[in-house]
């Protein structure tokens, strides 16, 4: 039986992301506890296109942090919240 990380990894590996973007996501998910990955693995399994959204979100957050732009950070979090609420419905 695959671990949740292995499930996520297989979806990331089969995505159309660049190798660097794949590595970035795998680095992030590799630091998470297996139990924290349960819901993420389920969400990605139900909608593999979320891999691209997660990558875009990570890149946007890095840009906002690098620029020390609080307004951009707030905008990213608001969009993230909206997306998460959409997943719940």
PDB file of N, CA, C and O in Angstrom:
ATOM      1  N   UNK A   1       0.841  -1.184   0.000  1.00  0.00           N
ATOM      2  CA  UNK A   1       0.000   0.000   0.000  1.00  0.00           C
ATOM      3  C   UNK A   1       0.888   1.250   0.000  1.00  0.00           C
ATOM      4  O   UNK A   1       1.851   1.349   0.761  1.00  0.00           O
ATOM      5  N   UNK A   2       0.542   2.188  -0.864  1.00  0.00           N
ATOM      6  CA  UNK A   2       1.323   3.421  -0.956  1.00  0.00           C
ATOM      7  C   UNK A   2       1.049   4.337   0.231  1.00  0.00           C
ATOM      8  O   UNK A   2      -0.066   4.401   0.750  1.00  0.00           O
ATOM      9  N   UNK A   3       2.095   5.040   0.643  1.00  0.00           N
ATOM     10  CA  UNK A   3       1.904   6.080   1.652  1.00  0.00           C
ATOM     11  C   UNK A   3       1.249   7.282   0.975  1.00  0.00           C
ATOM     12  O   UNK A   3       1.207   7.368  -0.252  1.00  0.00           O
ATOM     13  N   UNK A   4       0.747   8.197   1.778  1.00  0.00           N
ATOM     14  CA  UNK A   4       0.143   9.403   1.214  1.00  0.00           C
ATOM     15  C   UNK A   4       1.171  10.213   0.440  1.00  0.00           C
ATOM     16  O   UNK A   4       0.859  10.773  -0.611  1.00  0.00           O
ATOM     17  N   UNK A   5       2.402  10.279   0.955  1.00  0.00           N
ATOM     18  CA  UNK A   5       3.452  10.994   0.234  1.00  0.00           C
ATOM     19  C   UNK A   5       3.700  10.343  -1.121  1.00  0.00           C
ATOM     20  O   UNK A   5       3.861  11.042  -2.121  1.00  0.00           O
ATOM     21  N   UNK A   6       3.734   9.020  -1.163  1.00  0.00           N
ATOM     22  CA  UNK A   6       3.964   8.319  -2.430  1.00  0.00           C
ATOM     23  C   UNK A   6       2.825   8.577  -3.419  1.00  0.00           C
ATOM     24  O   UNK A   6       3.064   8.706  -4.620  1.00  0.00           O
ATOM     25  N   UNK A   7       1.593   8.651  -2.919  1.00  0.00           N
ATOM     26  CA  UNK A   7       0.459   8.965  -3.795  1.00  0.00           C
ATOM     27  C   UNK A   7       0.623  10.364  -4.383  1.00  0.00           C
ATOM     28  O   UNK A   7       0.470  10.567  -5.587  1.00  0.00           O
ATOM     29  N   UNK A   8       0.937  11.321  -3.516  1.00  0.00           N
ATOM     30  CA  UNK A   8       1.119  12.703  -3.971  1.00  0.00           C
ATOM     31  C   UNK A   8       2.274  12.773  -4.964  1.00  0.00           C
ATOM     32  O   UNK A   8       2.175  13.431  -6.000  1.00  0.00           O
ATOM     33  N   UNK A   9       3.364  12.094  -4.641  1.00  0.00           N
ATOM     34  CA  UNK A   9       4.540  12.089  -5.511  1.00  0.00           C
ATOM     35  C   UNK A   9       4.202  11.560  -6.902  1.00  0.00           C
ATOM     36  O   UNK A   9       4.669  12.104  -7.904  1.00  0.00           O
ATOM     37  N   UNK A  10       3.400  10.510  -6.967  1.00  0.00           N
ATOM     38  CA  UNK A  10       3.067   9.948  -8.281  1.00  0.00           C
ATOM     39  C   UNK A  10       2.264  10.935  -9.124  1.00  0.00           C
ATOM     40  O   UNK A  10       2.456  11.011 -10.338  1.00  0.00           O
ATOM     41  N   UNK A  11       1.369  11.689  -8.490  1.00  0.00           N
ATOM     42  CA  UNK A  11       0.615  12.706  -9.231  1.00  0.00           C
ATOM     43  C   UNK A  11       1.513  13.860  -9.655  1.00  0.00           C
ATOM     44  O   UNK A  11       1.383  14.376 -10.765  1.00  0.00           O
ATOM     45  N   UNK A  12       2.420  14.265  -8.774  1.00  0.00           N
ATOM     46  CA  UNK A  12       3.350  15.345  -9.126  1.00  0.00           C
ATOM     47  C   UNK A  12       4.262  14.892 -10.259  1.00  0.00           C
ATOM     48  O   UNK A  12       4.475  15.633 -11.219  1.00  0.00           O
ATOM     49  N   UNK A  13       4.800  13.681 -10.154  1.00  0.00           N
ATOM     50  CA  UNK A  13       5.699  13.157 -11.190  1.00  0.00           C
ATOM     51  C   UNK A  13       5.031  13.059 -12.553  1.00  0.00           C
ATOM     52  O   UNK A  13       5.684  13.244 -13.580  1.00  0.00           O
ATOM     53  N   UNK A  14       3.733  12.768 -12.568  1.00  0.00           N
ATOM     54  CA  UNK A  14       3.032  12.619 -13.849  1.00  0.00           C
ATOM     55  C   UNK A  14       2.438  13.940 -14.351  1.00  0.00           C
ATOM     56  O   UNK A  14       1.804  13.980 -15.405  1.00  0.00           O
ATOM     57  N   UNK A  15       2.646  15.006 -13.596  1.00  0.00           N
ATOM     58  CA  UNK A  15       2.121  16.313 -14.007  1.00  0.00           C
ATOM     59  C   UNK A  15       2.999  16.918 -15.099  1.00  0.00           C
ATOM     60  O   UNK A  15       4.065  16.398 -15.428  1.00  0.00           O
ATOM     61  N   UNK A  16       2.525  18.015 -15.643  1.00  0.00           N
ATOM     62  CA  UNK A  16       3.262  18.725 -16.693  1.00  0.00           C
ATOM     63  C   UNK A  16       4.119  19.848 -16.133  1.00  0.00           C
ATOM     64  O   UNK A  16       4.571  20.713 -16.883  1.00  0.00           O
ATOM     65  N   UNK A  17       4.349  19.847 -14.820  1.00  0.00           N
ATOM     66  CA  UNK A  17       5.195  20.862 -14.201  1.00  0.00           C
ATOM     67  C   UNK A  17       6.643  20.686 -14.626  1.00  0.00           C
ATOM     68  O   UNK A  17       7.055  19.600 -15.033  1.00  0.00           O
ATOM     69  N   UNK A  18       7.405  21.758 -14.530  1.00  0.00           N
ATOM     70  CA  UNK A  18       8.839  21.659 -14.793  1.00  0.00           C
ATOM     71  C   UNK A  18       9.486  20.801 -13.706  1.00  0.00           C
ATOM     72  O   UNK A  18       8.905  20.595 -12.640  1.00  0.00           O
ATOM     73  N   UNK A  19      10.650  20.321 -13.976  1.00  0.00           N
ATOM     74  CA  UNK A  19      11.348  19.490 -12.986  1.00  0.00           C
ATOM     75  C   UNK A  19      11.616  20.281 -11.699  1.00  0.00           C
ATOM     76  O   UNK A  19      11.524  19.733 -10.601  1.00  0.00           O
ATOM     77  N   UNK A  20      11.945  21.562 -11.837  1.00  0.00           N
ATOM     78  CA  UNK A  20      12.180  22.396 -10.652  1.00  0.00           C
ATOM     79  C   UNK A  20      10.908  22.567  -9.831  1.00  0.00           C
ATOM     80  O   UNK A  20      10.947  22.504  -8.602  1.00  0.00           O
ATOM     81  N   UNK A  21       9.776  22.784 -10.508  1.00  0.00           N
ATOM     82  CA  UNK A  21       8.509  22.937  -9.793  1.00  0.00           C
ATOM     83  C   UNK A  21       8.116  21.629  -9.102  1.00  0.00           C
ATOM     84  O   UNK A  21       7.604  21.645  -7.982  1.00  0.00           O
ATOM     85  N   UNK A  22       8.351  20.517  -9.759  1.00  0.00           N
ATOM     86  CA  UNK A  22       8.083  19.208  -9.140  1.00  0.00           C
ATOM     87  C   UNK A  22       8.931  19.031  -7.882  1.00  0.00           C
ATOM     88  O   UNK A  22       8.437  18.609  -6.837  1.00  0.00           O
ATOM     89  N   UNK A  23      10.207  19.361  -8.003  1.00  0.00           N
ATOM     90  CA  UNK A  23      11.114  19.228  -6.871  1.00  0.00           C
ATOM     91  C   UNK A  23      10.678  20.112  -5.707  1.00  0.00           C
ATOM     92  O   UNK A  23      10.703  19.688  -4.552  1.00  0.00           O
ATOM     93  N   UNK A  24      10.281  21.338  -6.020  1.00  0.00           N
ATOM     94  CA  UNK A  24       9.837  22.263  -4.969  1.00  0.00           C
ATOM     95  C   UNK A  24       8.639  21.704  -4.204  1.00  0.00           C
ATOM     96  O   UNK A  24       8.614  21.733  -2.973  1.00  0.00           O
ATOM     97  N   UNK A  25       7.648  21.196  -4.934  1.00  0.00           N
ATOM     98  CA  UNK A  25       6.479  20.618  -4.261  1.00  0.00           C
ATOM     99  C   UNK A  25       6.847  19.385  -3.446  1.00  0.00           C
ATOM    100  O   UNK A  25       6.385  19.214  -2.318  1.00  0.00           O
ATOM    101  N   UNK A  26       7.678  18.534  -4.024  1.00  0.00           N
ATOM    102  CA  UNK A  26       8.073  17.319  -3.301  1.00  0.00           C
ATOM    103  C   UNK A  26       8.872  17.654  -2.048  1.00  0.00           C
ATOM    104  O   UNK A  26       8.755  16.967  -1.033  1.00  0.00           O
ATOM    105  N   UNK A  27       9.679  18.697  -2.115  1.00  0.00           N
ATOM    106  CA  UNK A  27      10.421  19.137  -0.921  1.00  0.00           C
ATOM    107  C   UNK A  27       9.468  19.577   0.183  1.00  0.00           C
ATOM    108  O   UNK A  27       9.659  19.236   1.350  1.00  0.00           O
ATOM    109  N   UNK A  28       8.448  20.330  -0.190  1.00  0.00           N
ATOM    110  CA  UNK A  28       7.462  20.810   0.789  1.00  0.00           C
ATOM    111  C   UNK A  28       6.692  19.635   1.390  1.00  0.00           C
ATOM    112  O   UNK A  28       6.597  19.509   2.611  1.00  0.00           O
ATOM    113  N   UNK A  29       6.149  18.785   0.540  1.00  0.00           N
ATOM    114  CA  UNK A  29       5.364  17.658   1.042  1.00  0.00           C
ATOM    115  C   UNK A  29       6.232  16.653   1.789  1.00  0.00           C
ATOM    116  O   UNK A  29       5.747  15.960   2.683  1.00  0.00           O
ATOM    117  N   UNK A  30       7.500  16.567   1.435  1.00  0.00           N
ATOM    118  CA  UNK A  30       8.410  15.655   2.121  1.00  0.00           C
ATOM    119  C   UNK A  30       8.676  16.045   3.562  1.00  0.00           C
ATOM    120  O   UNK A  30       9.104  15.216   4.364  1.00  0.00           O
ATOM    121  N   UNK A  31       8.426  17.295   3.892  1.00  0.00           N
ATOM    122  CA  UNK A  31       8.648  17.776   5.260  1.00  0.00           C
ATOM    123  C   UNK A  31       7.416  17.592   6.145  1.00  0.00           C
ATOM    124  O   UNK A  31       7.489  17.763   7.362  1.00  0.00           O
ATOM    125  N   UNK A  32       6.302  17.248   5.539  1.00  0.00           N
ATOM    126  CA  UNK A  32       5.051  17.101   6.286  1.00  0.00           C
ATOM    127  C   UNK A  32       4.947  15.701   6.889  1.00  0.00           C
ATOM    128  O   UNK A  32       5.509  14.734   6.375  1.00  0.00           O
ATOM    129  N   UNK A  33       4.213  15.629   7.990  1.00  0.00           N
ATOM    130  CA  UNK A  33       3.917  14.326   8.583  1.00  0.00           C
ATOM    131  C   UNK A  33       2.954  13.580   7.674  1.00  0.00           C
ATOM    132  O   UNK A  33       2.119  14.187   7.004  1.00  0.00           O
ATOM    133  N   UNK A  34       3.075  12.279   7.656  1.00  0.00           N
ATOM    134  CA  UNK A  34       2.229  11.438   6.816  1.00  0.00           C
ATOM    135  C   UNK A  34       0.740  11.690   7.105  1.00  0.00           C
ATOM    136  O   UNK A  34      -0.075  11.721   6.183  1.00  0.00           O
ATOM    137  N   UNK A  35       0.396  11.867   8.361  1.00  0.00           N
ATOM    138  CA  UNK A  35      -1.014  12.098   8.712  1.00  0.00           C
ATOM    139  C   UNK A  35      -1.519  13.441   8.182  1.00  0.00           C
ATOM    140  O   UNK A  35      -2.707  13.591   7.899  1.00  0.00           O
ATOM    141  N   UNK A  36      -0.622  14.408   8.050  1.00  0.00           N
ATOM    142  CA  UNK A  36      -1.010  15.710   7.509  1.00  0.00           C
ATOM    143  C   UNK A  36      -1.262  15.650   6.005  1.00  0.00           C
ATOM    144  O   UNK A  36      -1.862  16.564   5.440  1.00  0.00           O
ATOM    145  N   UNK A  37      -0.815  14.600   5.367  1.00  0.00           N
ATOM    146  CA  UNK A  37      -0.941  14.472   3.917  1.00  0.00           C
ATOM    147  C   UNK A  37      -2.194  13.722   3.477  1.00  0.00           C
ATOM    148  O   UNK A  37      -2.472  13.632   2.281  1.00  0.00           O
ATOM    149  N   UNK A  38      -2.946  13.190   4.422  1.00  0.00           N
ATOM    150  CA  UNK A  38      -4.118  12.377   4.089  1.00  0.00           C
ATOM    151  C   UNK A  38      -5.099  13.157   3.218  1.00  0.00           C
ATOM    152  O   UNK A  38      -5.466  12.708   2.132  1.00  0.00           O
ATOM    153  N   UNK A  39      -5.520  14.324   3.697  1.00  0.00           N
ATOM    154  CA  UNK A  39      -6.509  15.106   2.956  1.00  0.00           C
ATOM    155  C   UNK A  39      -5.964  15.614   1.632  1.00  0.00           C
ATOM    156  O   UNK A  39      -6.681  15.643   0.632  1.00  0.00           O
ATOM    157  N   UNK A  40      -4.699  16.013   1.623  1.00  0.00           N
ATOM    158  CA  UNK A  40      -4.093  16.511   0.383  1.00  0.00           C
ATOM    159  C   UNK A  40      -4.048  15.396  -0.654  1.00  0.00           C
ATOM    160  O   UNK A  40      -4.372  15.614  -1.822  1.00  0.00           O
ATOM    161  N   UNK A  41      -3.648  14.205  -0.230  1.00  0.00           N
ATOM    162  CA  UNK A  41      -3.599  13.069  -1.150  1.00  0.00           C
ATOM    163  C   UNK A  41      -4.989  12.771  -1.714  1.00  0.00           C
ATOM    164  O   UNK A  41      -5.134  12.507  -2.908  1.00  0.00           O
ATOM    165  N   UNK A  42      -6.003  12.814  -0.860  1.00  0.00           N
ATOM    166  CA  UNK A  42      -7.378  12.567  -1.315  1.00  0.00           C
ATOM    167  C   UNK A  42      -7.838  13.623  -2.307  1.00  0.00           C
ATOM    168  O   UNK A  42      -8.450  13.304  -3.326  1.00  0.00           O
ATOM    169  N   UNK A  43      -7.538  14.894  -2.002  1.00  0.00           N
ATOM    170  CA  UNK A  43      -7.943  15.983  -2.894  1.00  0.00           C
ATOM    171  C   UNK A  43      -7.282  15.855  -4.263  1.00  0.00           C
ATOM    172  O   UNK A  43      -7.938  16.008  -5.293  1.00  0.00           O
ATOM    173  N   UNK A  44      -5.986  15.574  -4.267  1.00  0.00           N
ATOM    174  CA  UNK A  44      -5.262  15.451  -5.536  1.00  0.00           C
ATOM    175  C   UNK A  44      -5.734  14.218  -6.307  1.00  0.00           C
ATOM    176  O   UNK A  44      -5.814  14.242  -7.535  1.00  0.00           O
ATOM    177  N   UNK A  45      -6.042  13.156  -5.593  1.00  0.00           N
ATOM    178  CA  UNK A  45      -6.535  11.947  -6.254  1.00  0.00           C
ATOM    179  C   UNK A  45      -7.869  12.228  -6.951  1.00  0.00           C
ATOM    180  O   UNK A  45      -8.129  11.711  -8.038  1.00  0.00           O
ATOM    181  N   UNK A  46      -8.711  13.053  -6.318  1.00  0.00           N
ATOM    182  CA  UNK A  46     -10.004  13.400  -6.908  1.00  0.00           C
ATOM    183  C   UNK A  46      -9.892  14.442  -8.002  1.00  0.00           C
ATOM    184  O   UNK A  46     -10.736  14.498  -8.896  1.00  0.00           O
ATOM    185  N   UNK A  47      -8.851  15.274  -7.940  1.00  0.00           N
ATOM    186  CA  UNK A  47      -8.661  16.331  -8.945  1.00  0.00           C
ATOM    187  C   UNK A  47      -7.171  16.588  -9.151  1.00  0.00           C
ATOM    188  O   UNK A  47      -6.604  17.486  -8.529  1.00  0.00           O
ATOM    189  N   UNK A  48      -6.536  15.803 -10.022  1.00  0.00           N
ATOM    190  CA  UNK A  48      -5.089  15.943 -10.240  1.00  0.00           C
ATOM    191  C   UNK A  48      -4.651  17.332 -10.711  1.00  0.00           C
ATOM    192  O   UNK A  48      -3.474  17.672 -10.596  1.00  0.00           O
ATOM    193  N   UNK A  49      -5.566  18.131 -11.233  1.00  0.00           N
ATOM    194  CA  UNK A  49      -5.189  19.477 -11.677  1.00  0.00           C
ATOM    195  C   UNK A  49      -4.796  20.363 -10.493  1.00  0.00           C
ATOM    196  O   UNK A  49      -4.216  21.431 -10.688  1.00  0.00           O
ATOM    197  N   UNK A  50      -5.102  19.935  -9.285  1.00  0.00           N
ATOM    198  CA  UNK A  50      -4.706  20.697  -8.101  1.00  0.00           C
ATOM    199  C   UNK A  50      -3.187  20.778  -7.956  1.00  0.00           C
ATOM    200  O   UNK A  50      -2.677  21.697  -7.315  1.00  0.00           O
ATOM    201  N   UNK A  51      -2.469  19.836  -8.539  1.00  0.00           N
ATOM    202  CA  UNK A  51      -1.007  19.870  -8.478  1.00  0.00           C
ATOM    203  C   UNK A  51      -0.499  21.184  -9.059  1.00  0.00           C
ATOM    204  O   UNK A  51       0.380  21.823  -8.479  1.00  0.00           O
ATOM    205  N   UNK A  52      -1.042  21.582 -10.188  1.00  0.00           N
ATOM    206  CA  UNK A  52      -0.631  22.830 -10.826  1.00  0.00           C
ATOM    207  C   UNK A  52      -1.014  24.030  -9.960  1.00  0.00           C
ATOM    208  O   UNK A  52      -0.230  24.969  -9.820  1.00  0.00           O
ATOM    209  N   UNK A  53      -2.205  24.005  -9.383  1.00  0.00           N
ATOM    210  CA  UNK A  53      -2.643  25.097  -8.510  1.00  0.00           C
ATOM    211  C   UNK A  53      -1.751  25.217  -7.282  1.00  0.00           C
ATOM    212  O   UNK A  53      -1.413  26.324  -6.861  1.00  0.00           O
ATOM    213  N   UNK A  54      -1.373  24.088  -6.712  1.00  0.00           N
ATOM    214  CA  UNK A  54      -0.498  24.101  -5.538  1.00  0.00           C
ATOM    215  C   UNK A  54       0.871  24.669  -5.889  1.00  0.00           C
ATOM    216  O   UNK A  54       1.461  25.412  -5.104  1.00  0.00           O
ATOM    217  N   UNK A  55       1.368  24.324  -7.054  1.00  0.00           N
ATOM    218  CA  UNK A  55       2.655  24.840  -7.503  1.00  0.00           C
ATOM    219  C   UNK A  55       2.581  26.350  -7.718  1.00  0.00           C
ATOM    220  O   UNK A  55       3.471  27.087  -7.294  1.00  0.00           O
ATOM    221  N   UNK A  56       1.521  26.804  -8.375  1.00  0.00           N
ATOM    222  CA  UNK A  56       1.345  28.240  -8.600  1.00  0.00           C
ATOM    223  C   UNK A  56       1.251  28.997  -7.280  1.00  0.00           C
ATOM    224  O   UNK A  56       1.821  30.079  -7.135  1.00  0.00           O
ATOM    225  N   UNK A  57       0.533  28.428  -6.323  1.00  0.00           N
ATOM    226  CA  UNK A  57       0.375  29.038  -5.017  1.00  0.00           C
ATOM    227  C   UNK A  57       1.718  29.160  -4.306  1.00  0.00           C
ATOM    228  O   UNK A  57       2.022  30.197  -3.717  1.00  0.00           O
ATOM    229  N   UNK A  58       2.516  28.106  -4.360  1.00  0.00           N
ATOM    230  CA  UNK A  58       3.836  28.112  -3.720  1.00  0.00           C
ATOM    231  C   UNK A  58       4.727  29.185  -4.349  1.00  0.00           C
ATOM    232  O   UNK A  58       5.405  29.926  -3.637  1.00  0.00           O
ATOM    233  N   UNK A  59       4.726  29.265  -5.674  1.00  0.00           N
ATOM    234  CA  UNK A  59       5.551  30.272  -6.358  1.00  0.00           C
ATOM    235  C   UNK A  59       5.101  31.688  -5.994  1.00  0.00           C
ATOM    236  O   UNK A  59       5.932  32.566  -5.761  1.00  0.00           O
ATOM    237  N   UNK A  60       3.787  31.907  -5.947  1.00  0.00           N
ATOM    238  CA  UNK A  60       3.272  33.231  -5.602  1.00  0.00           C
ATOM    239  C   UNK A  60       3.664  33.615  -4.179  1.00  0.00           C
ATOM    240  O   UNK A  60       4.027  34.762  -3.920  1.00  0.00           O
ATOM    241  N   UNK A  61       3.592  32.663  -3.262  1.00  0.00           N
ATOM    242  CA  UNK A  61       3.977  32.939  -1.877  1.00  0.00           C
ATOM    243  C   UNK A  61       5.464  33.280  -1.776  1.00  0.00           C
ATOM    244  O   UNK A  61       5.854  34.163  -1.012  1.00  0.00           O
ATOM    245  N   UNK A  62       6.276  32.587  -2.538  1.00  0.00           N
ATOM    246  CA  UNK A  62       7.716  32.889  -2.518  1.00  0.00           C
ATOM    247  C   UNK A  62       7.997  34.291  -3.046  1.00  0.00           C
ATOM    248  O   UNK A  62       8.856  34.998  -2.518  1.00  0.00           O
ATOM    249  N   UNK A  63       7.279  34.686  -4.080  1.00  0.00           N
ATOM    250  CA  UNK A  63       7.445  36.030  -4.638  1.00  0.00           C
ATOM    251  C   UNK A  63       7.040  37.073  -3.602  1.00  0.00           C
ATOM    252  O   UNK A  63       7.751  38.055  -3.388  1.00  0.00           O
ATOM    253  N   UNK A  64       5.892  36.855  -2.961  1.00  0.00           N
ATOM    254  CA  UNK A  64       5.407  37.805  -1.956  1.00  0.00           C
ATOM    255  C   UNK A  64       6.371  37.904  -0.783  1.00  0.00           C
ATOM    256  O   UNK A  64       6.645  39.002  -0.298  1.00  0.00           O
ATOM    257  N   UNK A  65       6.886  36.775  -0.324  1.00  0.00           N
ATOM    258  CA  UNK A  65       7.844  36.786   0.780  1.00  0.00           C
ATOM    259  C   UNK A  65       9.142  37.479   0.387  1.00  0.00           C
ATOM    260  O   UNK A  65       9.692  38.274   1.149  1.00  0.00           O
ATOM    261  N   UNK A  66       9.618  37.170  -0.805  1.00  0.00           N
ATOM    262  CA  UNK A  66      10.864  37.772  -1.276  1.00  0.00           C
ATOM    263  C   UNK A  66      10.756  39.280  -1.428  1.00  0.00           C
ATOM    264  O   UNK A  66      11.710  40.016  -1.173  1.00  0.00           O
ATOM    265  N   UNK A  67       9.581  39.727  -1.846  1.00  0.00           N
ATOM    266  CA  UNK A  67       9.357  41.159  -2.027  1.00  0.00           C
ATOM    267  C   UNK A  67       8.913  41.834  -0.729  1.00  0.00           C
ATOM    268  O   UNK A  67       8.789  43.057  -0.667  1.00  0.00           O
ATOM    269  N   UNK A  68       8.678  41.035   0.295  1.00  0.00           N
ATOM    270  CA  UNK A  68       8.170  41.543   1.578  1.00  0.00           C
ATOM    271  C   UNK A  68       6.925  42.397   1.349  1.00  0.00           C
ATOM    272  O   UNK A  68       6.774  43.493   1.888  1.00  0.00           O
ATOM    273  N   UNK A  69       6.042  41.838   0.520  1.00  0.00           N
ATOM    274  CA  UNK A  69       4.839  42.538   0.105  1.00  0.00           C
ATOM    275  C   UNK A  69       3.634  41.961   0.849  1.00  0.00           C
ATOM    276  O   UNK A  69       3.073  40.940   0.451  1.00  0.00           O
ATOM    277  N   UNK A  70       3.250  42.627   1.926  1.00  0.00           N
ATOM    278  CA  UNK A  70       2.138  42.164   2.751  1.00  0.00           C
ATOM    279  C   UNK A  70       0.806  42.170   2.019  1.00  0.00           C
ATOM    280  O   UNK A  70      -0.034  41.298   2.243  1.00  0.00           O
ATOM    281  N   UNK A  71       0.609  43.155   1.141  1.00  0.00           N
ATOM    282  CA  UNK A  71      -0.644  43.215   0.388  1.00  0.00           C
ATOM    283  C   UNK A  71      -0.763  42.027  -0.565  1.00  0.00           C
ATOM    284  O   UNK A  71      -1.829  41.422  -0.685  1.00  0.00           O
ATOM    285  N   UNK A  72       0.324  41.704  -1.233  1.00  0.00           N
ATOM    286  CA  UNK A  72       0.319  40.544  -2.128  1.00  0.00           C
ATOM    287  C   UNK A  72       0.094  39.264  -1.334  1.00  0.00           C
ATOM    288  O   UNK A  72      -0.663  38.391  -1.758  1.00  0.00           O
ATOM    289  N   UNK A  73       0.752  39.153  -0.182  1.00  0.00           N
ATOM    290  CA  UNK A  73       0.587  37.969   0.676  1.00  0.00           C
ATOM    291  C   UNK A  73      -0.884  37.822   1.082  1.00  0.00           C
ATOM    292  O   UNK A  73      -1.437  36.723   1.033  1.00  0.00           O
ATOM    293  N   UNK A  74      -1.506  38.916   1.477  1.00  0.00           N
ATOM    294  CA  UNK A  74      -2.915  38.884   1.882  1.00  0.00           C
ATOM    295  C   UNK A  74      -3.810  38.470   0.717  1.00  0.00           C
ATOM    296  O   UNK A  74      -4.766  37.715   0.897  1.00  0.00           O
ATOM    297  N   UNK A  75      -3.496  38.967  -0.475  1.00  0.00           N
ATOM    298  CA  UNK A  75      -4.267  38.604  -1.662  1.00  0.00           C
ATOM    299  C   UNK A  75      -4.138  37.109  -1.946  1.00  0.00           C
ATOM    300  O   UNK A  75      -5.128  36.453  -2.269  1.00  0.00           O
ATOM    301  N   UNK A  76      -2.939  36.575  -1.828  1.00  0.00           N
ATOM    302  CA  UNK A  76      -2.703  35.148  -2.065  1.00  0.00           C
ATOM    303  C   UNK A  76      -3.504  34.315  -1.066  1.00  0.00           C
ATOM    304  O   UNK A  76      -4.144  33.333  -1.441  1.00  0.00           O
ATOM    305  N   UNK A  77      -3.465  34.712   0.200  1.00  0.00           N
ATOM    306  CA  UNK A  77      -4.201  33.966   1.226  1.00  0.00           C
ATOM    307  C   UNK A  77      -5.704  34.035   1.000  1.00  0.00           C
ATOM    308  O   UNK A  77      -6.409  33.052   1.227  1.00  0.00           O
ATOM    309  N   UNK A  78      -6.203  35.187   0.554  1.00  0.00           N
ATOM    310  CA  UNK A  78      -7.637  35.321   0.266  1.00  0.00           C
ATOM    311  C   UNK A  78      -8.041  34.400  -0.887  1.00  0.00           C
ATOM    312  O   UNK A  78      -9.088  33.754  -0.834  1.00  0.00           O
ATOM    313  N   UNK A  79      -7.207  34.343  -1.929  1.00  0.00           N
ATOM    314  CA  UNK A  79      -7.480  33.448  -3.058  1.00  0.00           C
ATOM    315  C   UNK A  79      -7.430  31.991  -2.610  1.00  0.00           C
ATOM    316  O   UNK A  79      -8.254  31.174  -3.021  1.00  0.00           O
ATOM    317  N   UNK A  80      -6.456  31.680  -1.766  1.00  0.00           N
ATOM    318  CA  UNK A  80      -6.320  30.322  -1.248  1.00  0.00           C
ATOM    319  C   UNK A  80      -7.561  29.936  -0.441  1.00  0.00           C
ATOM    320  O   UNK A  80      -8.085  28.832  -0.586  1.00  0.00           O
ATOM    321  N   UNK A  81      -8.016  30.834   0.391  1.00  0.00           N
ATOM    322  CA  UNK A  81      -9.207  30.581   1.209  1.00  0.00           C
ATOM    323  C   UNK A  81     -10.411  30.326   0.314  1.00  0.00           C
ATOM    324  O   UNK A  81     -11.189  29.404   0.561  1.00  0.00           O
ATOM    325  N   UNK A  82     -10.564  31.135  -0.719  1.00  0.00           N
ATOM    326  CA  UNK A  82     -11.675  30.979  -1.652  1.00  0.00           C
ATOM    327  C   UNK A  82     -11.618  29.614  -2.350  1.00  0.00           C
ATOM    328  O   UNK A  82     -12.641  28.946  -2.500  1.00  0.00           O
ATOM    329  N   UNK A  83     -10.437  29.214  -2.767  1.00  0.00           N
ATOM    330  CA  UNK A  83     -10.264  27.917  -3.419  1.00  0.00           C
ATOM    331  C   UNK A  83     -10.604  26.775  -2.461  1.00  0.00           C
ATOM    332  O   UNK A  83     -11.267  25.812  -2.844  1.00  0.00           O
ATOM    333  N   UNK A  84     -10.149  26.890  -1.221  1.00  0.00           N
ATOM    334  CA  UNK A  84     -10.429  25.846  -0.233  1.00  0.00           C
ATOM    335  C   UNK A  84     -11.922  25.747   0.066  1.00  0.00           C
ATOM    336  O   UNK A  84     -12.468  24.652   0.200  1.00  0.00           O
ATOM    337  N   UNK A  85     -12.563  26.887   0.167  1.00  0.00           N
ATOM    338  CA  UNK A  85     -14.007  26.885   0.398  1.00  0.00           C
ATOM    339  C   UNK A  85     -14.739  26.255  -0.774  1.00  0.00           C
ATOM    340  O   UNK A  85     -15.750  25.579  -0.585  1.00  0.00           O
ATOM    341  N   UNK A  86     -14.236  26.471  -1.981  1.00  0.00           N
ATOM    342  CA  UNK A  86     -14.830  25.839  -3.171  1.00  0.00           C
ATOM    343  C   UNK A  86     -14.683  24.333  -3.169  1.00  0.00           C
ATOM    344  O   UNK A  86     -15.551  23.622  -3.674  1.00  0.00           O
ATOM    345  N   UNK A  87     -13.593  23.842  -2.606  1.00  0.00           N
ATOM    346  CA  UNK A  87     -13.378  22.402  -2.511  1.00  0.00           C
ATOM    347  C   UNK A  87     -14.322  21.748  -1.517  1.00  0.00           C
ATOM    348  O   UNK A  87     -14.690  20.583  -1.669  1.00  0.00           O
ATOM    349  N   UNK A  88     -14.713  22.505  -0.498  1.00  0.00           N
ATOM    350  CA  UNK A  88     -15.589  21.970   0.537  1.00  0.00           C
ATOM    351  C   UNK A  88     -17.009  21.803   0.038  1.00  0.00           C
ATOM    352  O   UNK A  88     -17.769  21.000   0.581  1.00  0.00           O
ATOM    353  N   UNK A  89     -17.376  22.553  -0.992  1.00  0.00           N
ATOM    354  CA  UNK A  89     -18.760  22.517  -1.490  1.00  0.00           C
ATOM    355  C   UNK A  89     -18.976  21.447  -2.506  1.00  0.00           C
ATOM    356  O   UNK A  89     -20.086  21.294  -3.016  1.00  0.00           O
TER     357      UNK A  89
END
